[in-house]
Each structure stands twice: as C-alpha cells, then as structure tokens.
C-alpha cells in the first residue's frame, strides 16, 4: 500500500508496518536502557511503595496515551507529535516541536550507544577505549542505518526479533526470580511519604516514555487511523505489567537493592550464579540494541516529515526508488549520530530530553480539543471525556515543568533558537524547494 498523502512523481513510502509490528516498535522504544537501573532508583525513594508507584504512573501515562490515541487516529502521515502540533498550533510551534524532538532522539541514541559500549566492556574490557570504541560505535550506527535504508520491512523484522529476545530475557528473569522471593524483603522500612511517592511517580513518567516518538513513522503503518490507537493501548498494558513484575522480583530477591547500580544483573547473579550476570549483560546489550534501532527509525522519519511539510530542505524528503525509504534523511541522521556518539560530550541530555517530551505531551494534548472544534467529523478513535482528560494531562505536564532546573531549561531554549535560525534560513532562501531527481 502507498502513502496517500505523499505527492511525489510516483514514488511513495510503503505501508509495511502491521499492527503487531507497531506494538513491537512501541514496546521496544519504551522498554529501553532505563529499566536496567530503574528498580533501585525508585526503591531508594519509596521502598516497597515503588510497586503502587508504578501502577499509579501507568494510570497517568494512560491519560496521555488516550490523548495521543485520539489525535493520532485523525492522521495517516509521517511525523507523530510534530505533525499534530503543526496542524493545530501552526508552522512555528510545529517546527519547534519537530526540531526539538529530533534532537532528543539524537541525544538519546548517543547516550544509549555509549552505555552499550560500557556494557560490552564487561565482556571485552578494551571496547571502552580508543579505536575499538570508535569501531564499535561505527559498526552499530552504520549497520542500523543500512538496515533502515534497505526498506521498512527489514527494519521492522529486526525490531520484532530484538523485541521478542528482549522480552524473553526479562520474562525469564521474572519467572525464575519468583522462586527465590523472600517475603521479609517486603516489610515497609519507613513510613509512607507523599512527597517521595510523587517524586518516584515523576521519575517513572520518563521511564514509560517512548510511545510519543513511536507514532512518528505512522506514514508507513498499515491503516494507521485504527492501528495507532489500538497499538498504543496494547503496548502500555504490556509495559506496565512487565515493570511491576521486574520491580517485585528485584525487591523480593535483592536485599541490598537500594545500593545496586545494576539491580537486574545483581538479582540474577544471586539466584542464577555468575551465569546470571552474563545472561543479563547479554540481555542488556540486546535491550539497548533494540532501542537504538527504534531511535534510528524514528529520528530519520522526523527529518523526512519536516522536509515533506516544507520546513527543512526538500532533499531530505527524497525517497529511494528501489527501497522506498527516505534515504537522504537516513544518511544525514547516521552522519550526525556518528559525530555525536563518538564525541560523547553531552551535558544534561537526560533532562533536556525530558523537557522536550513534556513540550510534545502538552502540544499533543492541546491538539485534542482543537481538532474536535475544527473537525465536525468524529475521530476514528474517540475518547469519552477526552477534553477533560486532555486538561488533566496538560496540568500534570505543567506541574512536572516546575521541577525542571532553570539552567537546563535555558539549554533547551538555546537548542530551540538554533532550530528557529534553520527554519528562517529554509523559509527565506528557498532551500526547502531544492530537490534531487527521483
């Protein structure tokens, strides 16, 4: 099937992502490197109350997902939150949303790839330094770029395989760990503190993130107006159950959980011996590789979407006539990722990514009432009480903004201004109209 919105001379993106491919993509990009250290971080904040904290956060994320599901069901093009914001809030805010979202994907890729190298050093100590490090970064980045360049089907097949392996490793960890649970570990060692509980929920919001950018390649999804909302709801259910089970096993098997840097690996080593450490290390590498593949896919499609909407040079929306992929956008993304990852100099990238996510959460939630007012026809997926849910979600995101350090907010603002300069150059020089032969 061909993309109904792309207007090239006969060459369009192919809708090669099925419903379960899309579920796999969302799960893969959500269950990333964060789960490897998450259990000890939230346990340090609220102890055994970390279990209801995960459940509570899942409910909050569900509110956001309901907004994304309804808004996403009105679109069948590439871009996700960028496209929603562009359509409802105009070209300027839309560009800022797309630009910042792309940068956050780059920073995330670079951080996760460097973490991948650190974990590889557990098996090969020399991998963390010098030429071996550069070689591995280049191999990972270029290989994932080549897979995405060769077509959406190869990219989704790799994503599906990695997701199955990743989930299998984590499920096996849970199933084996359940036989080694110590009930005494669940005794509350401190009184319930609402402020600490809220802090843990806020931390978990970002651990659940990923569904927002997973909607970016909707232009390559089969029947996206049905598939996107259904897949979002299925994926959040899977991720929520998995997170709760992992936390339960870590608490029940690891007596010194609060001080563990690698809680899942440490817990595995306790009930599976040294083999458990290697097992989880391998699982961690696969987990991160899956996240990197999803980041490569979504970041390159963001460039394509912004070019398609005439906000970046038109050359970035070029579609390869053999593979039907945004080849130029993929090549540019690969080149930038190589430079960022090898350089490895990232300041406050985690918080900057969080700020960007909050921004796109808010703009997407704002899109829901705006689209309801503009479009008489009901959305294919309509949320009961959707406007109220959108208001609650926006209020939550604004509250989270209050916990952002002002210096880090300034850094995010500078990145936005850089994007604005590029936007103005493209708009007033006509570079966004220069194409290459199809």
N, C-alpha and C positions, 0 to 999 in steps of 0.2 A: 504494500500500500504506500502511496506517496503523500507527502505533506501537503494538505490543501491550501496552506497559506503562503508557501514559498513561491515566488514569482520569477524564477529563473527560466532561461530558454530550454526547458525540458529536463533539467536536472534538479532533483529534489532529494531531501533526506528521506531515508527509508524508515517506515514504522516497523522496527524489528524487535521492540521490547514488549513482551507479552505481560499479562497481569502478574504472573508469578516471577517473571524476570524483574519486574518493577518492585515487587515486595522484597525480593532478594537484594536489590540495589539499596532500598531504604534501610533494611536491616544491616547491610554491610557498612554503610556510611555512618550509621548511628552507633553500632557496637564497634567502636574503634579502640585506639590505644588507651583511652581514658579508663576503660573497665579494668585494666591491669593494675591500676593503683587506687581506683575508686573505693573499694571496701574499707581500707584502713583510714582514708581521709574522712569519710562520713562517720565511721565508728569513733574516731577521735573526737568528733563534735558532740555526738548524742548517744554513743554506746549502742545498746540493743534497740533503742528507739530509731535506729537507722532503718529498720525494716518498715515501720509505718511511714517513715520519711520518704522512702522510695515509692510506696503506694500513693502517698499524698502528692508527690511530684508528678507521678503518672497521670493523676486526675487533672492537674494543672496543664500538663502538656497536651492532654486530650482536648482541653478547651481551645488551645492554639491550633491543634490539628483539625478540629471541626471547622475553624475559620479557613484554614488552608484547603480543606476538602471542598467546601462550598465554592470558594473563589476559584480554585483550580479546575472545578468542573465546568466553568464557563469558558475555559481556554483550551485550545488544542495545538498551540505553538510552543516553540522553544523559548526558555527564559525564566520560568518559575516566578519567584518573587519580583524579579526585575520587570518582567512583562506585566504582572499585576499592578505594580507601582506606576509604571509608565502609562498604562491605560487609564488609571484612575486619578493620579496625582500630577500628571503632566511630565514633559520631557526632562526638565531639570532634575526634579526629585527622583524620577525614574533612572536617569543616568547615574546619579549619586548612589542609588541602591545597587545598580548593576556593577558599577566600578568597585565599590567597597566589598561587595560580595565576591567578586573575582579575586581581589587582593587577599581576602580572608582565606580563600581556597589555596592560594599560593603559599601563604604563611603556614597554613595547616599542613600542606604537603611537605614543605621543607622541615618542619618540626618533627613530623611523624617519620620521615625518611631518615633523619639523623638519629631518632630513637631506634629505628630499625637497625642502624649500624651499631649502636651501643649494645643491643641485644645480640647481634651477630658476634660481637666481641666476646660474648660468654662462651661461644664455641670456637672462635678464631680470634684470639687477643689482638693480633696485628691488624685486624679490619678497621679499628677505630682511628688509625693514624695514616698520614702520608698518602702515597699512591694507591694502596689497597682501598682506602676510604673513598678516594675520588673515583676509582674504578667501579666500586660497588654502587655508588650514587649514580654514576653514568649508566651502568648496566640496568639498574632498576628503572630510572626515568625513561631511558630510550626504549627499553623493552615494553613498558606500559604505553608509551607514546605510539610505538609501532603497532601494538595490538589495537589501539583505538583508531589508528589511521587505516587499518586494514578492514574496517567495517564495524557496524554496530553489533552484528551477531557475534563475531569473535570476542568483542569487548564484554558482551553480556554473558557469553559462555564462561569466560574466565571469571567474571564476577560471581556467577552461580556456583562454580566449582569451589572457589575460595570461601563463599558464604557457607556452603554445606560443610566444608572441612572445619571452618571456624566454629560453627555451631556444634558440630560433633565433638570437638575438643572440649568446649565449655560445658556441654551437656554431660559428657563423660566425667568431667571434673565434679559436677554436681551429683551425679548418680553414685559414683564411688565414695565421694565425701559424705554422703548421707549415712553410710555405715559406720562412720567414725565420729559422729556428733557427740559432744559432751554436754549434756543438759545444764550442768553447772555454769557453763560459759554464758548462759543467757540471763543470769541474775543481774538485775539492774545495779550497777555500781555507783550510781549517782542519781539525784532527783531530776525529774523532768524539767528542763529549762526551755521555755517557749522561744527565746531569742536564739539559742543554739539550734533548736529544731528548725526554725525558719532559715537560719544560715545554711544548714545541711540541705534543705529543700532548694534553696537558691543555687547551691553548688551542683545539685543534681539536674537542674534545668539544662545546664550546658552539657551534662553527660548524656542527656536524652536528645540533644540537638543533632541535626543531620537530615531530618525529614524535610526541612525547608529547602536546602540545596538539592536534595534528591529529586525535587519536582522540576529542576532546570531542563533536563532532556525530554520533556513531555512531547516535544515535536517528533520524537522517534518512538513514542509509545503507541501501541495499538489501542484504539478507542479511548483516548486519554480522558475524555469527559466522564467516563464510567470507571476506568482503571485507576486514575489518580486517587479519588476519594476512597474507593474500596481498599486499595493497597496501603494507603496511609493508616487506616484504622486497623487492618490486619497486622501491619508491622509494629505499631505501637503496643499491641497486645502481646506479641512475641517478645519484644524487648523488655517490657515491664515484668513479665513472668521470669525471664532469664535473669534480670538484675536482682530480683528478690531472692531467687534460688541461690545465686552466687553469693550474695551477702549472707544468707542463712548458713551456708556451708562454711564460709570464712569465719564467721563468729563462732560456730559450733566446733570447729576443728583447730583454730589457731589461738592459743591462749594469750599471745602477745601481739594481737592484731594491731593495736594502736600504734606500735612502733615498727610495723612492717613496711618496707619500701615496695616490695613485690608480693603482696598478700596472696594472690592466687598461686604463684610459684612456691612460696613458703608453705602454704597449706598443703599443696600437692606433695612436697618433699616430706612432710610429716607422715602422711598416710600412704604414700607410694614409694618412699625412699628416694635415692638420688635420681632414679629413673623419672620420678615425678618432676624434678627440676628441669631435666632435658625435655620432657614431654610438654610442659607449659612454655618453655622457651621456644620450642618449635611452634606451639600454638600461638604464642605472642607474635612471632615473625609472620605467620600466616594471617593473623588478625590485622597487623599493620599493612601487609601487602594488599589485602582486600580494601582497606581504607584508602591506600594510595591509588589503587586502580579506580575507585569511585571518584576520588578527587580529580584525577586526570580527566575522566569523562565529563564531570560537571563543569570544571573550570574552562575547558576548551569550548564547551557549548555556550557558556556565558559570553565569551568573546564573539562567537558566531551570532548569538541572539542580538547583541548590541550593534553589531555591524548590519544585520538584517533590518534593524529598525533605523538605520541611517545615523547612528550616533557614534560609530567608530569607522575607520577606513573600510570601504566596501570590499577590499581584497580579503578581509577576514571572513566574509560570508561566502567565499568561493567553496564550491562543492566538487570534490574529486569525481570525475565522470566514470571511473572504474569502481571505486569503493563506496561512492555516495556518502562520504563523510566530509566534515568541514576541515579539510586537510591543512589549509594555511593557519587556521586558528589552533589546530593541534600542534603544528610545528613551532609557532610562536610561543605557545604555552610551554612546550618542552624546553625551549631555549631559556626562557625566563626561570623556569623551575630549576634547571641545572645550575644557573648562576646563583640563585638564592640559596639552594641547598648546600652547594659546595662552600659558599661564603660562610654560611652558618651564623651570621651575626643578626640575631633577632631580639629586639627589646620589647618586652611586654606584649608579644604577639598573641598570647592567650587572651589577655584582657581586651585587646583591640578586636580580636575575632568575636568576643562576647558582645562588645558594643555594636559591632556590625550586625550580629544576629538579632539583637534587640531592636535595632533600627528596622530590619526587614520584617520582624514579627509585627511591629506596630503598623508599618505601611500595609502589610497584607490584611491585618485585622481591620484597618480603616477602609480597605477596598471593599469589604463585605457590604456595609450599609450603603456605600456609594454606588456599587453595582446594582444593588436592589432598587435604588432610587432611579438610576439611569435606565435600567433594562426592565421593561414590563414583564417579559417572559421569565418564568421561574427558572432557577438554575437546575441543571440535571440532578444535582445533589443539594437539597435544601435542608439546612439545619433548623429545627424548631427552636425558637427563641434566639436565632442567630445574631441579631443586633445586640441583644443583652450580653450574649457570650463574648462578642467582639469587644464590647465596652469593658467587661471584666478583664479580658485578656490584655487590653491596652493598659488598663490601670496597673495590672501586675507588672508589665514590662517597664512602665514608668517608675514603679517602685524599685525595680531592680537597678534602674539607671542611677538612683540616689546612692547606690553602693559602689559606684564607679569612681576611681581616683581621678581627680581633675587633670593631673598630668597626662594620664593615659587617654583621657577624653580629648585633650589637645592634640596628641599624636594622631588619633583617629581623624580629627578635624583637618590636620595638615594633609593627610592622605586624601581626604575628600577634596581639598583645594587643588591638589595635584591633578586629580581626575577632572575637576572643573576646567583647568587650563587645557587639558587634552580635548575636552568636549568643545570648548570655544574654538580651538585650532581647527578641529574637524568641521565645525559648523560654518566658519567664515573663510576657510581656504578651499573648501570643496574636495578635500582629500577623501571624504567619505563617499565620493561618487566615482572614484577611480577603480576600475575593475580589471581583471585579467581574463583572458579567453577561457571559456568553459571547455 
